[in-house]
């Protein structure tokens, strides 16, 4: 009997190099373990297959650098995964060859998220990225040549030493390529990372400029015909995309509170009334699944109050907001009134029902701070 989960995340942790600002679950090199890890992923998929619906909507391969995984193993994995309407693979530019791009397309991938980060050589060096601006452009063209018509570029703002002029240059370079989707994240250096140790003080000094930097991002991308549909995400508007809805469907599932299954080390699943996180330890993961056992997991019970608060926190990241009927129990009415007076949030009337809660453009720029204020 099939389950109800329609979204699948697969974690491929391998990287050629660990960037100083990264705090994801990653493993450097270990080429000799790629095959055993894919064996583990497929064994975990078989153990959990009963949770998945007969037809699923999205598959997302993230990392790490999925495209650093040995090509034969990546191809084997893709061939064994369920088919879905949207199949996304994250890629670092230096790993994308014409052969890899063709393999991905032939294996059923129809969306690639390309980690560009910047087009400035000095900023790429500071970020410890291996790809040059030329490599980013080459990777993009290899994907186009392989008939990919849904490519996302990941970029960063708030990099130490990044000026408004260099930010404008990065945006112009990205727009010249014409991606269907752009993700523009504020650089975060998590405590304990090499980057935080080396650049933490400068990032603190630069924090006040972040809102202004992001204003530039939003204005330039909207002017160029992109919809600012989520706090850090933009897609071509339907009139620019042949009527296609180019929002990232997999990520939308997270933002609107859908169930999802995660496979691999450190992968998170939210199914029913619990959230679980797989062990981040590569050896323990591989060995457990080789024995036919599920990997060690942390399990967090999810009560309705927690889920309702999360729906508000994530749903208000979207430009369409969320139905107030689903948010009312978690929202502080006096805080909502105050934020409405400040022009940061509004309750948009509906033809029927209590309306839709949305953040104003200014409220969305301030992001999480406004949402925290709203929560009861």
C-alpha angles and dihedrals in degrees: 000000000000124000129223104251111116102175126071128191120192120193119213105182102184120117135169089226137003112238115225095242096048120112098166122118100272138156123205116229111322091153090164089063100050093093095048091047093053087048087055093049092052091047090051090048090055091049091051101034091106089067093059124088117243088254119029129201106214143018121191125188109199137164155081095347108319091192091056088066111104105279095232091052093046090050091049091051094048090050091055099045121096116266116252141177092249121032113179129187124189114223138184111222097237091060096054113099126165088255094052092047091052092047092052092049094047090048091060102263109145102172131046127191107206117203102221098148093177144353093219113102093209092051092046089053091049090051089049091237116162097210124087121214087258090055090052091053093044092051091050092051092047088056092048090050088054088057099255107159097175112062125157124201118211113210136173133221126190096048112159108264093018110137127198087254093054090047089053089049092053092050091049091049091050093048091049088063092052102221118188091227137025128195112196113188131184109241110252121191105200118213112270096029121120089241093056090051094049101037107017095111093049091048090053091052090048095048094093091058094053097088091051091048092052091048087061091050093050095045096048095046095046089049088053093055103267125137114230092218100158134023095268102012135088133179134183112273116249092256088058095043104049091261095304122144100228099181112130099263095195094053091043087061089060094046095051094045103254122161116258138180122223124201127193139035114331091003117150126216128190110197127156112323098342143067119208134188124204121230112274091217111107098202094047091049095050094044095048093052092044085060090051092252130127113253120256110277141187110227125203119190113227118210122194093257091056092047092048092052091049091051089057094045093050101030093056089059087073125085091229093055120204137283108274090222089069093044105038097091090056099042126092104228094207091049090050091053091049093048091048090054089050091051094243102112138017140189104229112208120240129204088248131009132033096302138251123293113222137165116235117239089264091049091050091053089056088046121170096019090064093047093050089053090053097053116100 
